[in-house]
Every structure is written in C-alpha cells, then in structure tokens.
Amino acid sequence: MIPATLTRSEDRSGALLTIDLAAIVANWRTLKRLGGPGCDVGAVVKADAYGLGLVPVAQALKSAGCTTFYVAHIDEGIALRPALGPEPRILVMHGPNPGTEKDFAAHHLIPVLSTPPQIKAWRGFAHSSDVLMESVVQVDTGMNRLGLTAAEFESHVANPDGFLGLHPLALMSHLACADTPEHPMNARQREHFASALSVFRGKFPDAKGTLANSSGLFLGRAFVFDMARPGVALYGVNPTPGGANPMVPVVRLQAKILQVRRVDAAAPVGYGAAHLTPDGAKLATVSMGYADGLLRSWSPNGRAFVDDFAVSVAGRVSMDLTTFDVSIVPESALGPGAVIDIIGTRHTVDDVAREAGTIGYEVLTALGSRYTRRYLPAVRT
C-alpha cells in the first residue's frame, strides 16, 4: 500500500483503517475474468460493503465497469441508489417486506422474491400499480435457508397465474459449500439449479441464472451461469480456503500504542488475571478493543506486527484497550507515534479470523466506527 499523510482527524483517532480501493477493483477484475465474457459479474456490497464503506466501494467498482450490485436490505439499496445514479442494477436479496413494494419502484430496486407471500404481494402490486419491473425468483436447492422449496416452485410453474405479473430477470439459488470444492453438495445443488432453470425458462426464455458466489466462481464454468455475485473475495478474503489466496489484500488496520511498560516480576495482565506475563516482559497497550471490532475471542491466540516483529496478545481484549507482549521489539520501534499492525499484508484478515476461531466475513463486518478510515484511490496518479 502507498503511504498516506495523516490528517488532524487521524492524529486524534486511536486506530487507523486503510482501505485500498484499487485492490478492490483489481479483485473484481480477477473475478470477472473467472466468470468469462458471457457472465455479468456483479458485486455484493451488503453490510456497508462488508464493513469497508458502501458508497466509496460501490462508486469505485462502478467506475471500473461493474453494473450490478447486491445488497441485503431495502434501506441499503435506497442509500446506494443516489451514489450510483439510475443505470446500475441494485438487487435486494431479502426482497420486499410487506407494504414496501412501492419503495422498490420509487428507487428502481430489483427485489429477490423467495417466498410465495412475497411473490403474491409483488404480483398484486404490479397489477394494481400497472408496473412492469424486473424481479428475481429464488429457489432453494438444498441449503434450507431462503428460496422456494421444490414443491412451491413446481406449484408456481404448474399454475398459469403462479408468476403472473412478474418480469423475471433471473432465477437465483445459493451454494452452501462452495468453499469446500470436493463437497458432494456442490454438484447436487448445481444439478438441481440447472434443472429448475430449464423449467423456469419454459415460461421465461430470457431469464438468466445466478448461482455462484465468491467461492462458487472458483468451482469452474459449470457453476457460473449468467450472473455471479462475489462478495467477500472482493475485500481480500481467501475464497479458496486451504489454498493460496488469489485475491489482493485490501485492508490495513493499525492501532496506536498508548503506553509501553516493563514488568519487573511475573504478574497477571488484563481482566480476569487470565494471562501471566514473565519476569522482564515488555508490554504495549493499544487504543483499540472489542468496541472497535477487535473480537474478544481473538484474545488467547492473537498476533500482530510491530515493523517486522511478530507480537502476541497478552491477556484479554477489552472494550477499548488491548495489550501485547512486545519484549522482542527494540525500543527504537516503540517511540512516539508507534503503531501495531493488526491487519496487513503480513497478517491478513484470514489470519485474524483463524486466530479468533471465526471467518473473515465476521472480522470485516465487525470493524468499528471509532477509528479513522482513509481510502487509497481506485486509480493511482
């Protein structure tokens, strides 16, 4: 990452989150190449673009050529529309809550319809308001989460009025085990989806198919279909666990050191006295804790870096503070303005997730709002 000059607000903050928009764009282009020329590879920007900033991330991707964006809730879509303008598609994956259909029309949002009541309400809205808008129908292919069941889908297909009034852009489903390529459920879900799509196209010949998420794009072209919706891979998280990460790192998270102290005799550190530090240990406490998104479960195994020196968490992550054993770090690296790199190229989001016993999704979306964010531009000058 290129260096950035601190602003006054950065001087006042306890931690700095640097987000490389050019890296996000590079990751999208990598995923777009995987999708191939016939696939509309969009971008999932739900949950504030996985914690990294809905508007700046989406605008960078739009400038790079992305034309389809996916959010979870209608409010996310409403917030995104003025930032993108009228042209890009915005799909709302949770669909319309009862009575919100008119809001979809007002903001040009595409609903993903996953239940018979959603389909019925959308049909009624389209008829009563004389609206012909794109929608997406979701079918469940084995995940048992969202989407029409096999029986519900068959019933709607068999009923001449089942999808009446809909103008389907696509049929959607979601892979449960795409990050485990050898899992037999991947092939089963693909077969179920391909069969449902064939039936759906009997009614709607132009309907597209969308199955692949980030990891799904790495399962091969058979899983890609017409539209793909990568999310976490855009933000640098490894979509192929167990293998080398094909994505470019996006995030650098640095916490400022508030105090360095030498422990003269073995003594406990932090809440619960759960950690005993040895004689002569040197401790550094940073201005960051679980209120900033540093997961408390990271405490026992957490690692970070001061320059090229790997350091470990000493004691529990608390609300606003975290302490590290920096005994191996020379004093010259711990002076005024010193920081500890929590996330960076040497210690990635996936590393933090593994140490905390979770996944990169949770690490990113937990990122707090109390530190200063700085964005490296999508186009380098």
Buried (B, 14 or more C-beta within 10 A) or exposed (E): BEEEEBEEEBEEBBBBBBBBBBBBBBBBBBBBEBBEEEBBBBBBBBBBBBBBBBBBBBBBBBEBEBBBBBBBBBEBBBBBBEBBEEEBBBBBBBBBEEEBBEBBBEBBBBBBBBBBEBBBBBBEBBEEEEBEBBBBBBBBBBBEEBBBEBEBBBEBBEEEEBBEBBBBBBBBBBBBBBBEBEBEBBEBBBEBBBEBBEBBBEBBEEBBBBBBBBBBBBBEEEBBBBBBBBBBBBBBBBBBBEEEBBBBBBBBBBBBBBEBEEBEEEBBBBBEEEBEBEEEBBBBBBBBBBBBBBBEBBBBEBBBBBEEBEBBBBBBBBEBBBBBBBBEBEEEBBEEEBBBBBBBEEBBBBBBBBBBEBBBBBBBBBBBEBBBBBBBEBEEE
